[in-house]
Amino acid sequence: GGMPAFVGRVSPMSATLSVFLTGLTTWALDVEEPAAFSTALLILVTDRAQPADYVGSVVLSSLLVAGVFVAWRERVYKRRAEYLYETARGDDHVLVPMRGEAKDAVATFGARLAAAHEAGKVVLLSVLESDDDRGAAAAAERLEAQADAVRTRVGVPCEVVVATGDPLGATFETARSANCDLVVTPYEEDRGLLSDYVRGVFGGPHDAVAVRTTPGTDRWKRILVPVARPGDSAHAMVDFAARLAGRGGSVSLCTCIDGESERRRAETTLANLAETCDARVETRVSRANLLDFLDANAAGYD
């Protein structure tokens, strides 16, 4: 009778001591490694391997696996937006057609988007109806003054272009020749509808943003981003919002659903978007109609 001294070929005392020492080590190092316990027990059932050789092989193989994981996480996983979403590639050269009363604020808006990248720059464009040397000189002088203000306020390189002819054609030609990725235009309405110029910009070959803001505005720190579905447009919106918010701002990602059965999918979508955003982010899922949600919440944002 009585308990045998060995179970198979492993001493219960040795197994207990091995688990105890492993637990003590992981606790002292403040790491969670369940595999460490099974690895510690394996040495007790190896017949031929010397303990030193076994420990060395475990260390080397663990370092190899950990190295591959760290490299994958740093070079692939954390930069997955660059590979998965086309809109994360550029948008560091921004063209701003200087139109309307709030053009200075729109130029600042475009500059803050461009300033997120080291190679960012802003191009201010003024389009004249006729080829008048005196008018072109005066327009260039005004643009240079506005460019100086942008450089001082935002600290991003700023160029100026004065063109003549059709505004839309001049916009596309300037964007092409200046190698601009993004056109930031003032929001314009004509008889309650979006103006032909803004419609043309959105229909053009470049990414485009229409900005409706008040003259003199130079910061947008609290930003609300309504998202309908995942994709390039959603990631571009989140990226732009993060650039505008900067370190001291915040971004709220929201989406509206029709029923509770859609909530989990909506929360997952917003969480995936939030992971790619460097700013402070909150997510909101509402059962309200989108326009009602905006009416109720937009006043709290810039």
N, C-alpha and C positions, 0 to 999 in steps of 0.2 A: 504494500500500500504506500500512500504518500505521493507527492508530486515529483515527477522525474526531474533530474537535474538539467536535462536538455530537451528541447522541442526540436525534433529533426537534428540539425547540427548546430543550432544557434542557442547560446546560453541566454535565458530570460534576463539574467542580470546584465549581460553585455548589451542586449537590445534596449533595456530600460536606461542604462547609462548613456547609450548612443543617442536615444531620443531626448533625454534630459539635456545633454550637452548641446545638441542641435537647437533645442528650444531656447536655451540660455543664450546661445550665440545670436540667433535671429532677434531675440528680444533686446539684447545689448546693442545690436546694429540698427534696430528699428526698421526691419525689413519683413515683408510677408512673402516667404518662399516655401510653400507646401512641399515642393519637390525636394527640398533639402532633407526632409525626414526620410523619405524613401531612399535617397542617395546615401545617407548615413547608414542605413540598415543593410544596403547591398554589400558593403565591405565585410559584413559578418558571414556572408554565404559564398564569398569568392574563395576558391581553393588554391589557385596558383598565383594570383596577383599579389605582389607585395603591397602593404598599405601605402608606402610612399609613392609607388608607381600609380596606384589607383587614385590617390588624392591628386597627383599631378595631372593625370588624364582628365579627371573631372574639372579641374581648374581650367585647363586649356580648352576643352570643349565648351565650357560655360562662357569663357571669354570670347570664343569664336561666335557662338550664338548671340551673345549680348552685343558684340560689335556689329553683326549684320543687322540686328534689330534697331540699334541706335542710328546706323547709317540710313536704313530704310525710313525711319521716323523723321529724321532731320531733312533728308534730301527728297523724299517722296511724299510722305503722309502730310507733313506740315505745309508743304507747298503744293498740295493737290489741286488747289484752285487754279494754279498756273497751267496745269495739264488738262483739267476737266472743263474749264470755262474760258472760252475764247476772249471774253471781255476783260479778263484780268491781265492781258498781255501788255497793253500800252496805255493810251489815253493820258500821256504825259506831255504831249504837244497840243495845246488848246487854242483854237481860233475863236475870237470873240468879235462878231460884227457889232460895231458901236452904233446902236439904234435906240431911239426912244429916250424918255426922261431918266430912266434908271440905269443907263448904260454904264456909268462908273461902278455901281454896285454889281452889275452883271460881270464886269471885267474883274472885280475882286473875287467874285464867286468862281470864275474860271481859273483865276490865279491860285486859289486855294486848292482846287482839284489838281492842278499841275504841280504844285509845290510838294505833293506827297512823294514824288520821284526826284532823284538827284538830277536826272537829265531833263527835268520838266522846263517848259517855257510857255509863254503866252504870246499870241500874235493878235494885236488890235487892228481891226480892219475898218476903214471908212471908205464908202463908195460914193463917188460924185456922179451927177447926171451927165455932165459934159466935161470935156478935156480942157480945163482952164488952168493955166499955170499958176495964176495968182490964187485961185480957189484951192488948188492942190497944195500950195505952200502953206496957206492958212490952215487947211485941214491937217497937214502933217505936223504943224506947230502945236495944234490942240492935242493931237494924238500923243506927241512926245511928252507933253505935260501930264497927260493921263497915265502914260507908261511910267513916268518917274514916280507918280503917286503909287502905282501898283508895286513897283520895285521896292519902295520904301515901306509900304504897309505889309507886304507879304514876303518880300525877299526872294522873288523868283525872276529869272531873266524875262524881259518883255521887249518884243519887237513891234514895229508899226508898219502898216501897209496902206497906201492910198491908191484906190483903183477907180476906174470909170466904167460906165456902161450899166448893164443889167445887174441888179444887186445879187440875184441868186447865182447867175453865172460867175460873177466876180468872186462870190463866196467859195464856190466849188474850185475855181481856178487857184485862188489863194491857198486854200486848204491843201491842194495837191502840191503846189510849188513850195510851200513852207513845211511840207511833211507833217501836217497836223492829223492827229487821230480822232479828235473830238471837236465838234462845233457847239459852242455855248451861246445861244441867241436869246435876246429878250423875248418874253412872251408877248404876243401881239394879237389883238382881236380886230375884226372888221365886221361891223354890224352884228355883233354878238357871236361871230364864228371865228375860228382860228384863221389868222391872215394867210394869204396865199404864200407869202415869203416863208413863214414858219412851216407851213405844210410842205413847201418845196425843200426846206432844209431836212425835215424828217424823211422825205422821200429820196434824199440824196444818198451817196455812197458811204458817208461817214457816220459814226456814232453821233448822236445829237441830244442836247438837253435844252429845254426852253425854261427860262427862269422868270418867275413873276415875283418881284420884290419891290421894296420902297427905296427911293433914292437915299443915299447915305449909309445904307446898311453895309457892314463889312465883316460881320461874324454870324455864323449859324451854328450854335452849340447844342441845341436840343432839337433832334431831328426825328420825325416820324416817317417810317417807310412802310406803306401798305403793300403787301405781297399777295398776288393771286395764285401763283404756282411757281415751283422751282424752275431754274433755267438761267440762261445767260443774262437776260434782262434783270432778273431778281438779283443776281450776284453783282451786276454792274451798279444797281441802285444802292446795295449795301456797301459796296466799295466806295462809291462817291460819298455816301453819308458818313462813313468812317473818316474819310479825308477831311470833310468839312468840320466834323465834330472835334477832331484832334484829341489831345490827351485830356483836356479838361471838360470835354463835352460828353454827350450820351446819345445813343441811338435806340429807338424803340421800333422793333419789328412787329408788325401786326398783320393778321389775316382774319377774314370774316367767314363764318361757316353757317350752313343752313340747319344743321342738326348735330346732336351730341355724338352721333356715330362717326362724324368727320373730325372730331376733336383730336384724337390721337395722331391721325395722319398729319393734321395741320401743325400740331406741336412738334412732331418730328421734322417737318419741313423747316420750320423756323429755327429749331435747334441746329440743324445742319448749316443753315445760312449763318447763324450766329458764330459758329466755330471758325468761319473764315474771316471774321471781322476783328480788327485790332482794337476798336474803341470799346467803351463800356456799353453793354448791350442788355436790353430787356426784351422779352417776347410777350405778346398779348394775342389771345384768341378770343374773338367776340362772336356772339350769336346775332349781333345787330346787323342791319343793312349797312354796307360800307359808307354810303353818304351820311347816314345818321350817325355812324361812329365818328366820322371826320367832324361833323358839326359839333358833336359833344366833346371832342378831345383836341381838335387842331389848335385851339387858342392857347394850349399849354406848350406849344412848340414854336420854334423859329421858322 
